[in-house]
Amino acid sequence: MDDYKKLQLKIAFFIFLVLAVGTAGYYCIETGWTFLDALYMTVITITTIGFGETHELSPQGRVFTIGLIAMGLGIVATATTYLARFVVEGELQGIFRRRKMQDKIKKLKEHYIVCGYGRIGSSICLKLFELDISFVIIEPDQERAAVAQRRGFITVCGKATEDETLLFAGLRNAAGVIPCISDDATNIFISLAARELNPDIYIISRASEHEIESRMIRAGADSVVYPLKLGGEQIARIVAERAGKQAAADWSDACAGLLGYHLTMYRSFSETPITVAQARQNADAVTAVALRREFGEVLENPADTELMNRGDQLVCIVTMTAVAAHDNSDAERFTWNDAYRVGVDSIDEEHRVLFRYGRDFEKALAKGLRKQDLDKLFERLLRYTERHFAHEEELMRTHGYLDLDAHIQMHKELTLEVMALYKEKSRVHPRSVVDFLGTWLTTHIVAQDREFAAYLDEATR
C-alpha cells in the first residue's frame, strides 16, 4: 500500500475515533443529552467553530471537553492540511500540464488538427506520425485522450465544437483541420467553426453518407471523405500530398538499390554490447556502411570489432534474398511456455496474446513486408499492449503497489520507443524489429511483471 493511502486511512481512523470517543463521553457524562446532542457538541468542539455549548456542561463535562480539544484539534488540523495540499497540488499539476502543452502547441506551424481519436482518428494520427507531419488531437473522452498521450501525441482533452478548444489547439497557425467524429452533424459544426476562426484553413471532413457532402462543402469543408470507402489512410494521403510528402509503399520501395543490393538499418536492442560483426551477421549484411551512435556520433565504414550499445544503428548493405531468408528464424522466441508465467491468470492470458501477436508480426515480416498487412499487425499489437498496460496499472493501484509510479514511467518510455520504431519501420531491418519485440516481451514479463506478481501474491494472502 502506498504512503498516500496509508495516510488517508490513518486520518480517517483517528477522526472516527475522536468522534466516537467524544460522542460516547458526552452521552455518558451529561444527564439528559441525546445522541445527536453529544455528536453535535463533539463536532463543534474539535473543529473550534465556537457556536457555544449545546446544554450547560457539568464540571466533569468541561474537563472532558478540555481533553477532547487537546486530542482532536491536532487530528482535524492534520486532515485539513492534507486536504488542502491534495487540492492545491492537483490544481497546480493540472495547470502545469496545460501550460506545458500550450507551449508545445505555440511552437507548431502548419500542423493539422485531428478532431476525434476513435478508430478513424487514431489511424490518421498513426499515418501522420509515420510521415513526420505535425498534428494536434482534440478528443473529449478522457480515456481515449489518455491513450493518445501515452503514444506521445499532443492531445487536448476537450470538445472540438468549442472555439476556445480549437484556438488552444493552434487553429490560427494550423494548415488544416480534420473533423473525424462519428456524427456528421458534429463534423459540420466543427467545419463551420474552423472556417469562421481561420478562413484560410484547409478542412478535410469525415462523412458517413454521400447525401451529406454538399452540406459539408457549404459548411466550409474543402474535401469530404467516406471512411467506409477510403479509410483513414486516404485522409492522411491528402494531408501528405498537401505537405509535399509521400509514404514509401513497402520495404523494398523504401530501400531500393542496384543489382539486387539494398540499404537497410539494423538497430541494436540488446542490453549487452554487440560487435558490428555480430550485427552484420544478424542482418545477413554484405558490409557495414556507417554506425550511428544513439547520441548522434557517426562512424563511417566501422570495423567489425567496433562495439554497438543499445539504441545504436548500423547502416548495412544487404540483398533482398537475405531479407527473405529469415523465415521462422525467431519462432522459438515467440513460443509461450510455463517459464513466462507470473502466476496472475488475467496477466498471463494477456501475455499469451502478446506472444501470439509477436509471432504473427514476425511471420508477416518474413513473408516480404506487405506494408498494408504490416501496419495492421503493428497497430493491433500497439493497441493491445496499451490495454494490457492499463490493466496492469489498475491492478497496481487497487492493491497499493509501491513501485506504481516507476512502472507507469516504464510503460510510457516503452510506448514511446515502440512509436519511434513504428515511425521507422520502413527503413529498419526486419530482424531488428523482431529482436526488439522479443527482448521486450521476455524482459517485461520475467523482470517487471514478475516482481508485481510476487507482491500481489503476498498482498492477497
C-alpha positions as a Markdown table, in Angstrom:
| # | Residue | x | y | z |
|---|---|---|---|---|
| 1 | Met | 0.0 | 0.0 | 0.0 |
| 2 | Asp | 1.4 | 3.4 | -0.9 |
| 3 | Asp | 2.1 | 6.2 | 1.6 |
| 4 | Tyr | -0.8 | 8.4 | 0.5 |
| 5 | Lys | -3.3 | 5.6 | 1.1 |
| 6 | Lys | -1.8 | 4.7 | 4.4 |
| 7 | Leu | -2.0 | 8.4 | 5.5 |
| 8 | Gln | -5.6 | 8.6 | 4.3 |
| 9 | Leu | -6.6 | 5.5 | 6.3 |
| 10 | Lys | -4.8 | 6.8 | 9.4 |
| 11 | Ile | -6.5 | 10.2 | 9.3 |
| 12 | Ala | -9.9 | 8.6 | 8.7 |
| 13 | Phe | -9.4 | 6.2 | 11.6 |
| 14 | Phe | -8.4 | 8.9 | 14.1 |
| 15 | Ile | -11.2 | 11.2 | 13.1 |
| 16 | Phe | -13.7 | 8.4 | 13.6 |
| 17 | Leu | -12.0 | 7.5 | 16.9 |
| 18 | Val | -12.2 | 11.1 | 18.2 |
| 19 | Leu | -15.9 | 11.4 | 17.1 |
| 20 | Ala | -16.7 | 8.1 | 18.7 |
| 21 | Val | -14.9 | 8.9 | 22.0 |
| 22 | Gly | -16.4 | 12.4 | 22.2 |
| 23 | Thr | -19.9 | 11.4 | 21.4 |
| 24 | Ala | -19.8 | 8.5 | 23.9 |
| 25 | Gly | -18.2 | 10.7 | 26.6 |
| 26 | Tyr | -20.8 | 13.5 | 26.4 |
| 27 | Tyr | -23.6 | 11.0 | 26.2 |
| 28 | Cys | -22.4 | 9.2 | 29.3 |
| 29 | Ile | -21.3 | 12.2 | 31.4 |
| 30 | Glu | -24.1 | 14.6 | 30.8 |
| 31 | Thr | -27.6 | 13.8 | 32.0 |
| 32 | Gly | -30.5 | 14.1 | 29.6 |
| 33 | Trp | -28.4 | 14.5 | 26.4 |
| 34 | Thr | -29.4 | 12.7 | 23.3 |
| 35 | Phe | -27.0 | 11.0 | 20.9 |
| 36 | Leu | -27.4 | 13.9 | 18.4 |
| 37 | Asp | -26.6 | 16.5 | 21.2 |
| 38 | Ala | -23.5 | 14.5 | 22.1 |
| 39 | Leu | -22.3 | 14.2 | 18.4 |
| 40 | Tyr | -23.1 | 17.9 | 17.7 |
| 41 | Met | -21.1 | 19.0 | 20.7 |
| 42 | Thr | -18.2 | 16.8 | 19.7 |
| 43 | Val | -18.1 | 18.2 | 16.2 |
| 44 | Ile | -18.2 | 21.9 | 17.1 |
| 45 | Thr | -15.6 | 21.3 | 19.8 |
| 46 | Ile | -12.9 | 19.6 | 17.7 |
| 47 | Thr | -13.5 | 22.0 | 14.8 |
| 48 | Thr | -13.3 | 25.0 | 17.1 |
| 49 | Ile | -16.3 | 26.6 | 15.4 |
| 50 | Gly | -17.4 | 28.1 | 18.7 |
| 51 | Phe | -21.2 | 28.0 | 18.5 |
| 52 | Gly | -21.4 | 27.6 | 22.3 |
| 53 | Glu | -22.4 | 24.7 | 24.5 |
| 54 | Thr | -25.4 | 22.7 | 23.4 |
| 55 | His | -26.5 | 22.5 | 27.1 |
| 56 | Glu | -25.0 | 23.7 | 30.3 |
| 57 | Leu | -21.9 | 21.5 | 30.9 |
| 58 | Ser | -21.2 | 19.9 | 34.2 |
| 59 | Pro | -17.7 | 20.2 | 35.8 |
| 60 | Gln | -16.9 | 16.7 | 34.6 |
| 61 | Gly | -18.1 | 17.7 | 31.1 |
| 62 | Arg | -15.8 | 20.7 | 31.0 |
| 63 | Val | -12.8 | 18.6 | 32.0 |
| 64 | Phe | -13.7 | 16.1 | 29.3 |
| 65 | Thr | -14.1 | 19.0 | 26.8 |
| 66 | Ile | -10.5 | 20.2 | 27.5 |
| 67 | Gly | -9.2 | 16.7 | 26.9 |
| 68 | Leu | -11.2 | 16.3 | 23.7 |
| 69 | Ile | -9.9 | 19.6 | 22.3 |
| 70 | Ala | -6.3 | 18.5 | 23.1 |
| 71 | Met | -6.9 | 15.1 | 21.4 |
| 72 | Gly | -9.0 | 16.2 | 18.5 |
| 73 | Leu | -7.5 | 19.5 | 17.4 |
| 74 | Gly | -4.3 | 18.0 | 16.1 |
| 75 | Ile | -6.2 | 15.3 | 14.1 |
| 76 | Val | -8.5 | 17.9 | 12.5 |
| 77 | Ala | -5.6 | 20.2 | 11.7 |
| 78 | Thr | -3.7 | 17.4 | 10.0 |
| 79 | Ala | -6.8 | 16.3 | 8.0 |
| 80 | Thr | -7.4 | 19.9 | 6.9 |
| 81 | Thr | -3.8 | 20.4 | 5.9 |
| 82 | Tyr | -3.7 | 17.2 | 3.9 |
| 83 | Leu | -7.0 | 18.0 | 2.1 |
| 84 | Ala | -5.7 | 21.5 | 1.2 |
| 85 | Arg | -2.4 | 20.1 | -0.1 |
| 86 | Phe | -4.2 | 17.5 | -2.1 |
| 87 | Val | -6.5 | 20.1 | -3.8 |
| 88 | Val | -3.7 | 22.6 | -4.4 |
| 89 | Glu | -1.2 | 20.1 | -5.7 |
| 90 | Gly | -3.8 | 18.6 | -8.1 |
| 91 | Glu | -4.7 | 22.1 | -9.3 |
| 92 | Leu | -1.1 | 23.0 | -9.8 |
| 93 | Gln | -0.3 | 19.8 | -11.6 |
| 94 | Gly | -3.2 | 20.4 | -13.9 |
| 95 | Ile | -2.1 | 24.0 | -14.6 |
| 96 | Phe | 1.5 | 22.9 | -15.2 |
| 97 | Arg | 0.5 | 20.2 | -17.7 |
| 98 | Arg | -1.8 | 22.5 | -19.6 |
| 99 | Arg | 0.8 | 25.3 | -19.8 |
| 100 | Lys | 3.4 | 22.8 | -20.9 |
| 101 | Met | 1.1 | 21.6 | -23.7 |
| 102 | Gln | 0.3 | 25.1 | -24.7 |
| 103 | Asp | 4.0 | 25.9 | -25.1 |
| 104 | Lys | 4.3 | 22.9 | -27.4 |
| 105 | Ile | 1.4 | 23.9 | -29.5 |
| 106 | Lys | 2.6 | 27.5 | -29.8 |
| 107 | Lys | 5.8 | 26.2 | -31.4 |
| 108 | Leu | 3.9 | 24.3 | -34.1 |
| 109 | Lys | 3.4 | 25.9 | -37.6 |
| 110 | Glu | 1.4 | 24.4 | -40.5 |
| 111 | His | 0.2 | 21.5 | -38.4 |
| 112 | Tyr | -3.1 | 19.6 | -38.6 |
| 113 | Ile | -5.8 | 19.4 | -36.0 |
| 114 | Val | -7.4 | 15.9 | -35.8 |
| 115 | Cys | -10.8 | 16.2 | -34.1 |
| 116 | Gly | -11.7 | 12.8 | -32.6 |
| 117 | Tyr | -9.4 | 9.9 | -31.7 |
| 118 | Gly | -11.6 | 6.9 | -32.5 |
| 119 | Arg | -10.8 | 4.2 | -35.0 |
| 120 | Ile | -10.5 | 6.5 | -37.9 |
| 121 | Gly | -8.8 | 9.3 | -36.0 |
| 122 | Ser | -6.2 | 7.0 | -34.5 |
| 123 | Ser | -5.5 | 5.5 | -37.9 |
| 124 | Ile | -5.0 | 9.0 | -39.3 |
| 125 | Cys | -2.7 | 10.0 | -36.5 |
| 126 | Leu | -0.5 | 6.9 | -36.9 |
| 127 | Lys | -0.1 | 7.7 | -40.6 |
| 128 | Leu | 0.7 | 11.4 | -39.9 |
| 129 | Phe | 3.2 | 10.3 | -37.3 |
| 130 | Glu | 4.9 | 7.9 | -39.7 |
| 131 | Leu | 5.1 | 10.7 | -42.3 |
| 132 | Asp | 6.6 | 13.1 | -39.7 |
| 133 | Ile | 3.7 | 15.6 | -40.2 |
| 134 | Ser | 2.9 | 17.7 | -37.1 |
| 135 | Phe | -0.6 | 17.4 | -35.6 |
| 136 | Val | -2.7 | 18.0 | -32.5 |
| 137 | Ile | -5.5 | 15.8 | -31.4 |
| 138 | Ile | -8.8 | 17.1 | -29.9 |
| 139 | Glu | -10.6 | 14.4 | -28.0 |
| 140 | Pro | -13.4 | 14.8 | -25.4 |
| 141 | Asp | -13.2 | 11.3 | -24.0 |
| 142 | Gln | -10.6 | 11.2 | -21.2 |
| 143 | Glu | -9.7 | 7.5 | -21.7 |
| 144 | Arg | -9.1 | 8.0 | -25.5 |
| 145 | Ala | -7.2 | 11.2 | -24.8 |
| 146 | Ala | -5.0 | 9.3 | -22.3 |
| 147 | Val | -4.2 | 6.6 | -24.9 |
| 148 | Ala | -3.2 | 9.3 | -27.4 |
| 149 | Gln | -1.0 | 11.0 | -24.8 |
| 150 | Arg | 0.6 | 7.7 | -23.9 |
| 151 | Arg | 1.7 | 7.3 | -27.5 |
| 152 | Gly | 3.4 | 10.7 | -27.2 |
| 153 | Phe | 0.9 | 12.7 | -29.3 |
| 154 | Ile | 0.0 | 16.3 | -28.4 |
| 155 | Thr | -3.6 | 15.9 | -27.2 |
| 156 | Val | -6.2 | 18.4 | -26.0 |
| 157 | Cys | -9.0 | 16.9 | -23.9 |
| 158 | Gly | -12.0 | 18.9 | -24.9 |
| 159 | Lys | -14.8 | 19.5 | -27.4 |
| 160 | Ala | -13.7 | 20.5 | -30.9 |
| 161 | Thr | -17.1 | 22.3 | -31.3 |
| 162 | Glu | -15.9 | 25.0 | -28.9 |
| 163 | Asp | -14.0 | 27.9 | -30.3 |
| 164 | Glu | -11.7 | 28.1 | -27.2 |
| 165 | Thr | -10.6 | 24.5 | -27.7 |
| 166 | Leu | -9.9 | 25.0 | -31.4 |
| 167 | Leu | -7.9 | 28.1 | -30.7 |
| 168 | Phe | -6.0 | 26.3 | -27.9 |
| 169 | Ala | -5.0 | 23.6 | -30.4 |
| 170 | Gly | -3.4 | 26.3 | -32.6 |
| 171 | Leu | -6.0 | 26.8 | -35.2 |
| 172 | Arg | -4.6 | 30.2 | -36.2 |
| 173 | Asn | -1.3 | 28.7 | -37.2 |
| 174 | Ala | -2.6 | 25.3 | -38.5 |
| 175 | Ala | -2.5 | 24.1 | -42.1 |
| 176 | Gly | -5.7 | 22.1 | -41.8 |
| 177 | Val | -8.4 | 20.6 | -39.7 |
| 178 | Ile | -9.7 | 17.0 | -39.9 |
| 179 | Pro | -13.1 | 16.6 | -38.3 |
| 180 | Cys | -13.5 | 12.8 | -37.9 |
| 181 | Ile | -16.2 | 12.4 | -35.3 |
| 182 | Ser | -18.7 | 9.6 | -36.0 |
| 183 | Asp | -21.6 | 12.1 | -36.0 |
| 184 | Asp | -22.0 | 14.0 | -39.3 |
| 185 | Ala | -23.8 | 17.0 | -37.6 |
| 186 | Thr | -20.8 | 17.5 | -35.2 |
| 187 | Asn | -18.3 | 17.4 | -38.1 |
| 188 | Ile | -20.4 | 20.1 | -39.9 |
| 189 | Phe | -20.4 | 22.2 | -36.8 |
| 190 | Ile | -16.6 | 21.8 | -36.4 |
| 191 | Ser | -16.2 | 22.8 | -40.1 |
| 192 | Leu | -18.3 | 25.9 | -39.6 |
| 193 | Ala | -16.4 | 27.0 | -36.5 |
| 194 | Ala | -12.9 | 26.3 | -38.0 |
| 195 | Arg | -13.8 | 28.2 | -41.2 |
| 196 | Glu | -15.1 | 31.2 | -39.2 |
| 197 | Leu | -12.0 | 31.3 | -37.0 |
| 198 | Asn | -9.5 | 30.8 | -39.8 |
| 199 | Pro | -10.8 | 31.5 | -43.3 |
| 200 | Asp | -7.7 | 30.1 | -45.0 |
| 201 | Ile | -7.7 | 26.7 | -43.2 |
| 202 | Tyr | -7.9 | 23.5 | -45.2 |
| 203 | Ile | -10.7 | 21.3 | -43.9 |
| 204 | Ile | -10.9 | 17.5 | -44.6 |
| 205 | Ser | -14.1 | 16.2 | -43.1 |
| 206 | Arg | -15.3 | 12.7 | -42.5 |
| 207 | Ala | -18.9 | 11.8 | -43.6 |
| 208 | Ser | -21.0 | 8.7 | -43.4 |
| 209 | Glu | -23.4 | 9.4 | -46.2 |
| 210 | His | -22.9 | 10.8 | -49.7 |
| 211 | Glu | -26.0 | 13.0 | -49.3 |
| 212 | Ile | -24.2 | 15.0 | -46.6 |
| 213 | Glu | -21.3 | 16.0 | -48.8 |
| 214 | Ser | -23.0 | 19.2 | -50.2 |
| 215 | Arg | -23.9 | 20.4 | -46.8 |
| 216 | Met | -20.3 | 19.9 | -45.6 |
| 217 | Ile | -18.9 | 21.8 | -48.5 |
| 218 | Arg | -21.3 | 24.7 | -47.7 |
| 219 | Ala | -20.2 | 24.5 | -44.1 |
| 220 | Gly | -16.6 | 25.1 | -45.2 |
| 221 | Ala | -15.1 | 21.7 | -45.9 |
| 222 | Asp | -12.6 | 21.5 | -48.8 |
| 223 | Ser | -12.6 | 17.7 | -49.0 |
| 224 | Val | -15.1 | 15.1 | -47.8 |
| 225 | Val | -14.0 | 11.6 | -47.3 |
| 226 | Tyr | -16.2 | 8.5 | -46.6 |
| 227 | Pro | -14.3 | 6.1 | -44.3 |
| 228 | Leu | -16.2 | 3.0 | -45.5 |
| 229 | Lys | -14.9 | 3.7 | -49.0 |
| 230 | Leu | -11.5 | 5.2 | -48.4 |
| 231 | Gly | -10.5 | 4.8 | -44.8 |
| 232 | Gly | -8.3 | 6.8 | -42.5 |
| 233 | Glu | -5.2 | 6.2 | -44.6 |
| 234 | Gln | -6.7 | 8.0 | -47.6 |
| 235 | Ile | -7.3 | 11.1 | -45.5 |
| 236 | Ala | -3.6 | 11.0 | -44.4 |
| 237 | Arg | -2.6 | 10.8 | -48.1 |
| 238 | Ile | -4.5 | 14.0 | -48.9 |
| 239 | Val | -2.6 | 15.6 | -46.0 |
| 240 | Ala | 0.7 | 14.1 | -47.2 |
| 241 | Glu | 0.2 | 15.4 | -50.7 |
| 242 | Arg | -0.5 | 18.9 | -49.5 |
| 243 | Ala | 2.5 | 18.7 | -47.2 |
| 244 | Gly | 4.7 | 17.6 | -50.2 |
| 245 | Lys | 5.4 | 14.2 | -48.6 |
| 246 | Gln | 4.6 | 10.7 | -49.6 |
| 247 | Ala | 5.0 | 7.4 | -47.7 |
| 248 | Ala | 7.0 | 4.5 | -49.1 |
| 249 | Ala | 4.8 | 1.8 | -50.5 |
| 250 | Asp | 6.8 | -1.0 | -48.8 |
| 251 | Trp | 10.2 | -2.0 | -47.5 |
| 252 | Ser | 11.6 | -2.7 | -51.0 |
| 253 | Asp | 10.5 | 0.6 | -52.3 |
| 254 | Ala | 12.0 | 2.5 | -49.3 |
| 255 | Cys | 15.3 | 0.6 | -49.7 |
| 256 | Ala | 15.6 | 0.4 | -53.5 |
| 257 | Gly | 19.1 | -0.1 | -54.8 |
| 258 | Leu | 21.1 | -1.5 | -57.7 |
| 259 | Leu | 21.8 | -5.1 | -58.9 |
| 260 | Gly | 19.7 | -6.6 | -56.0 |
| 261 | Tyr | 21.6 | -4.8 | -53.3 |
| 262 | His | 19.8 | -2.5 | -50.8 |
| 263 | Leu | 20.5 | -0.3 | -47.8 |
| 264 | Thr | 18.9 | -1.1 | -44.5 |
| 265 | Met | 19.3 | -0.1 | -40.9 |
| 266 | Tyr | 19.9 | -2.6 | -38.1 |
| 267 | Arg | 19.2 | -1.2 | -34.6 |
| 268 | Ser | 20.6 | -2.9 | -31.6 |
| 269 | Phe | 18.1 | -3.6 | -28.7 |
| 270 | Ser | 20.5 | -5.8 | -26.8 |
| 271 | Glu | 21.1 | -4.8 | -23.2 |
| 272 | Thr | 24.7 | -6.0 | -23.6 |
| 273 | Pro | 27.1 | -4.6 | -26.2 |
| 274 | Ile | 27.5 | -6.5 | -29.5 |
| 275 | Thr | 30.1 | -6.1 | -32.2 |
| 276 | Val | 29.5 | -4.7 | -35.7 |
| 277 | Ala | 30.3 | -8.2 | -36.9 |
| 278 | Gln | 27.5 | -9.7 | -34.8 |
| 279 | Ala | 25.1 | -7.1 | -36.1 |
| 280 | Arg | 26.1 | -7.8 | -39.7 |
| 281 | Gln | 25.5 | -11.5 | -39.1 |
| 282 | Asn | 22.1 | -10.9 | -37.5 |
| 283 | Ala | 21.1 | -8.8 | -40.6 |
| 284 | Asp | 22.8 | -11.1 | -43.1 |
| 285 | Ala | 24.5 | -8.0 | -44.4 |
| 286 | Val | 27.3 | -7.9 | -47.0 |
| 287 | Thr | 29.0 | -5.0 | -45.4 |
| 288 | Ala | 28.5 | -2.1 | -42.9 |
| 289 | Val | 28.4 | 1.4 | -44.3 |
| 290 | Ala | 28.1 | 3.5 | -41.2 |
| 291 | Leu | 27.5 | 3.3 | -37.4 |
| 292 | Arg | 25.3 | 5.9 | -35.8 |
| 293 | Arg | 25.5 | 6.2 | -32.0 |
| 294 | Glu | 22.4 | 6.8 | -30.0 |
| 295 | Phe | 23.6 | 10.3 | -29.2 |
| 296 | Gly | 24.4 | 11.4 | -32.8 |
| 297 | Glu | 28.1 | 10.4 | -33.4 |
| 298 | Val | 28.5 | 8.7 | -36.8 |
| 299 | Leu | 31.4 | 6.4 | -37.8 |
| 300 | Glu | 31.8 | 5.6 | -41.5 |
| 301 | Asn | 33.0 | 2.1 | -42.5 |
| 302 | Pro | 33.1 | 0.9 | -38.9 |
| 303 | Ala | 35.4 | -2.0 | -38.1 |
| 304 | Asp | 33.9 | -5.4 | -37.3 |
| 305 | Thr | 35.3 | -5.1 | -33.7 |
| 306 | Glu | 33.5 | -1.8 | -33.0 |
| 307 | Leu | 31.0 | -2.3 | -30.2 |
| 308 | Met | 27.3 | -1.3 | -30.5 |
| 309 | Asn | 25.3 | -0.4 | -27.5 |
| 310 | Arg | 21.5 | -0.4 | -27.1 |
| 311 | Gly | 20.0 | 2.2 | -29.4 |
| 312 | Asp | 22.9 | 2.3 | -31.8 |
| 313 | Gln | 22.1 | 2.0 | -35.5 |
| 314 | Leu | 24.1 | 0.2 | -38.2 |
| 315 | Val | 23.6 | 1.1 | -41.9 |
| 316 | Cys | 24.2 | -2.1 | -43.9 |
| 317 | Ile | 24.2 | -3.3 | -47.5 |
| 318 | Val | 22.0 | -6.4 | -47.9 |
| 319 | Thr | 20.4 | -8.4 | -50.7 |
| 320 | Met | 16.7 | -9.0 | -50.8 |
| 321 | Thr | 17.2 | -12.7 | -50.8 |
| 322 | Ala | 18.9 | -12.4 | -47.5 |
| 323 | Val | 16.0 | -10.4 | -46.1 |
| 324 | Ala | 13.6 | -13.1 | -47.2 |
| 325 | Ala | 15.7 | -15.8 | -45.7 |
| 326 | His | 14.6 | -15.1 | -42.1 |
| 327 | Asp | 11.5 | -17.2 | -42.4 |
| 328 | Asn | 10.7 | -18.6 | -39.0 |
| 329 | Ser | 14.2 | -18.0 | -37.6 |
| 330 | Asp | 12.7 | -16.5 | -34.5 |
| 331 | Ala | 9.8 | -18.9 | -34.0 |
| 332 | Glu | 11.2 | -20.1 | -30.6 |
| 333 | Arg | 11.3 | -16.5 | -29.3 |
| 334 | Phe | 7.6 | -16.1 | -29.6 |
| 335 | Thr | 6.6 | -19.6 | -28.3 |
| 336 | Trp | 4.8 | -19.3 | -25.0 |
| 337 | Asn | 5.8 | -21.7 | -22.2 |
| 338 | Asp | 5.4 | -22.0 | -18.4 |
| 339 | Ala | 8.7 | -20.3 | -17.8 |
| 340 | Tyr | 6.9 | -17.0 | -18.7 |
| 341 | Arg | 4.0 | -17.5 | -16.3 |
| 342 | Val | 3.9 | -14.9 | -13.5 |
| 343 | Gly | 1.0 | -16.5 | -11.5 |
| 344 | Val | -1.7 | -14.0 | -12.2 |
| 345 | Asp | -4.2 | -15.6 | -14.6 |
| 346 | Ser | -5.5 | -12.4 | -16.2 |
| 347 | Ile | -2.0 | -11.1 | -16.8 |
| 348 | Asp | -0.7 | -14.4 | -18.0 |
| 349 | Glu | -3.6 | -14.6 | -20.6 |
| 350 | Glu | -2.7 | -11.2 | -21.9 |
| 351 | His | 0.9 | -12.1 | -22.2 |
| 352 | Arg | 0.0 | -15.2 | -24.2 |
| 353 | Val | -1.9 | -12.9 | -26.6 |
| 354 | Leu | 1.1 | -10.6 | -26.9 |
| 355 | Phe | 3.3 | -13.6 | -27.7 |
| 356 | Arg | 0.9 | -14.7 | -30.4 |
| 357 | Tyr | 0.7 | -11.1 | -31.9 |
| 358 | Gly | 4.5 | -11.0 | -31.9 |
| 359 | Arg | 4.7 | -14.3 | -33.7 |
| 360 | Asp | 2.1 | -13.1 | -36.3 |
| 361 | Phe | 4.2 | -9.9 | -36.8 |
| 362 | Glu | 7.4 | -11.9 | -37.3 |
| 363 | Lys | 5.7 | -14.1 | -39.9 |
| 364 | Ala | 4.4 | -11.1 | -41.8 |
| 365 | Leu | 8.0 | -9.6 | -41.8 |
| 366 | Ala | 9.4 | -12.9 | -43.1 |
| 367 | Lys | 6.8 | -13.1 | -45.9 |
| 368 | Gly | 8.0 | -9.9 | -47.6 |
| 369 | Leu | 6.7 | -7.0 | -45.6 |
| 370 | Arg | 3.5 | -6.2 | -47.3 |
| 371 | Lys | 3.1 | -2.8 | -45.9 |
| 372 | Gln | -0.7 | -2.7 | -45.5 |
| 373 | Asp | -0.7 | -6.0 | -43.6 |
| 374 | Leu | 2.3 | -5.0 | -41.5 |
| 375 | Asp | 0.7 | -1.7 | -40.5 |
| 376 | Lys | -2.4 | -3.5 | -39.3 |
| 377 | Leu | -0.5 | -6.1 | -37.3 |
| 378 | Phe | 1.8 | -3.4 | -35.7 |
| 379 | Glu | -1.3 | -1.3 | -34.8 |
| 380 | Arg | -3.0 | -4.3 | -33.4 |
| 381 | Leu | 0.0 | -5.1 | -31.2 |
| 382 | Leu | 0.3 | -1.5 | -30.1 |
| 383 | Arg | -3.4 | -1.2 | -29.1 |
| 384 | Tyr | -3.4 | -4.5 | -27.2 |
| 385 | Thr | -0.2 | -3.5 | -25.4 |
| 386 | Glu | -1.9 | -0.3 | -24.3 |
| 387 | Arg | -4.9 | -2.2 | -22.9 |
| 388 | His | -2.5 | -4.6 | -21.2 |
| 389 | Phe | -0.6 | -1.7 | -19.6 |
| 390 | Ala | -3.8 | -0.1 | -18.4 |
| 391 | His | -5.0 | -3.3 | -16.9 |
| 392 | Glu | -1.7 | -3.8 | -15.1 |
| 393 | Glu | -1.7 | -0.2 | -13.7 |
| 394 | Glu | -5.3 | -0.6 | -12.5 |
| 395 | Leu | -4.3 | -3.8 | -10.6 |
| 396 | Met | -1.4 | -2.0 | -9.1 |
| 397 | Arg | -3.5 | 0.9 | -7.9 |
| 398 | Thr | -6.1 | -1.4 | -6.5 |
| 399 | His | -3.5 | -3.3 | -4.4 |
| 400 | Gly | -1.4 | -0.3 | -3.4 |
| 401 | Tyr | 1.8 | -1.4 | -5.3 |
| 402 | Leu | 4.7 | 0.7 | -4.0 |
| 403 | Asp | 6.5 | 0.9 | -7.4 |
| 404 | Leu | 3.4 | 2.0 | -9.3 |
| 405 | Asp | 4.9 | 5.3 | -10.5 |
| 406 | Ala | 8.1 | 3.7 | -11.7 |
| 407 | His | 6.1 | 1.0 | -13.5 |
| 408 | Ile | 3.9 | 3.7 | -15.2 |
| 409 | Gln | 7.0 | 5.6 | -16.3 |
| 410 | Met | 8.5 | 2.4 | -17.7 |
| 411 | His | 5.3 | 1.8 | -19.7 |
| 412 | Lys | 5.4 | 5.3 | -21.1 |
| 413 | Glu | 9.0 | 5.0 | -22.1 |
| 414 | Leu | 8.4 | 1.7 | -23.8 |
| 415 | Thr | 5.4 | 3.0 | -25.7 |
| 416 | Leu | 7.4 | 5.9 | -27.0 |
| 417 | Glu | 10.1 | 3.5 | -28.1 |
| 418 | Val | 7.5 | 1.4 | -29.9 |
| 419 | Met | 6.1 | 4.5 | -31.6 |
| 420 | Ala | 9.6 | 5.5 | -32.7 |
| 421 | Leu | 10.1 | 2.1 | -34.2 |
| 422 | Tyr | 6.7 | 2.3 | -35.9 |
| 423 | Lys | 7.8 | 5.5 | -37.5 |
| 424 | Glu | 11.0 | 4.0 | -38.9 |
| 425 | Lys | 9.6 | 0.5 | -39.8 |
| 426 | Ser | 10.0 | 1.1 | -43.5 |
| 427 | Arg | 13.8 | 1.6 | -43.0 |
| 428 | Val | 14.6 | -0.7 | -40.1 |
| 429 | His | 15.8 | -4.2 | -41.0 |
| 430 | Pro | 13.1 | -6.8 | -40.1 |
| 431 | Arg | 15.4 | -8.8 | -37.9 |
| 432 | Ser | 15.9 | -5.6 | -35.8 |
| 433 | Val | 12.2 | -5.2 | -35.2 |
| 434 | Val | 11.8 | -8.9 | -34.2 |
| 435 | Asp | 14.8 | -8.5 | -31.8 |
| 436 | Phe | 13.1 | -5.6 | -30.2 |
| 437 | Leu | 9.7 | -7.3 | -29.7 |
| 438 | Gly | 11.3 | -10.5 | -28.4 |
| 439 | Thr | 13.6 | -8.7 | -26.0 |
| 440 | Trp | 10.8 | -6.5 | -24.7 |
| 441 | Leu | 8.4 | -9.4 | -24.2 |
| 442 | Thr | 10.8 | -11.5 | -22.2 |
| 443 | Thr | 12.3 | -8.6 | -20.2 |
| 444 | His | 8.9 | -7.1 | -19.5 |
| 445 | Ile | 7.5 | -10.4 | -18.2 |
| 446 | Val | 10.5 | -12.0 | -16.5 |
| 447 | Ala | 11.6 | -8.8 | -14.7 |
| 448 | Gln | 9.0 | -6.1 | -14.1 |
| 449 | Asp | 5.7 | -8.1 | -14.1 |
| 450 | Arg | 7.1 | -11.0 | -12.0 |
| 451 | Glu | 8.0 | -8.5 | -9.3 |
| 452 | Phe | 4.5 | -7.2 | -9.2 |
| 453 | Ala | 3.0 | -10.8 | -9.3 |
| 454 | Ala | 5.1 | -11.7 | -6.2 |
| 455 | Tyr | 3.9 | -8.5 | -4.4 |
| 456 | Leu | 0.2 | -9.3 | -5.4 |
| 457 | Asp | 0.5 | -12.8 | -4.1 |
| 458 | Glu | 1.8 | -11.6 | -0.8 |
| 459 | Ala | -0.8 | -8.8 | -0.5 |
| 460 | Thr | -3.8 | -11.1 | -1.2 |
| 461 | Arg | -2.9 | -13.9 | 1.3 |
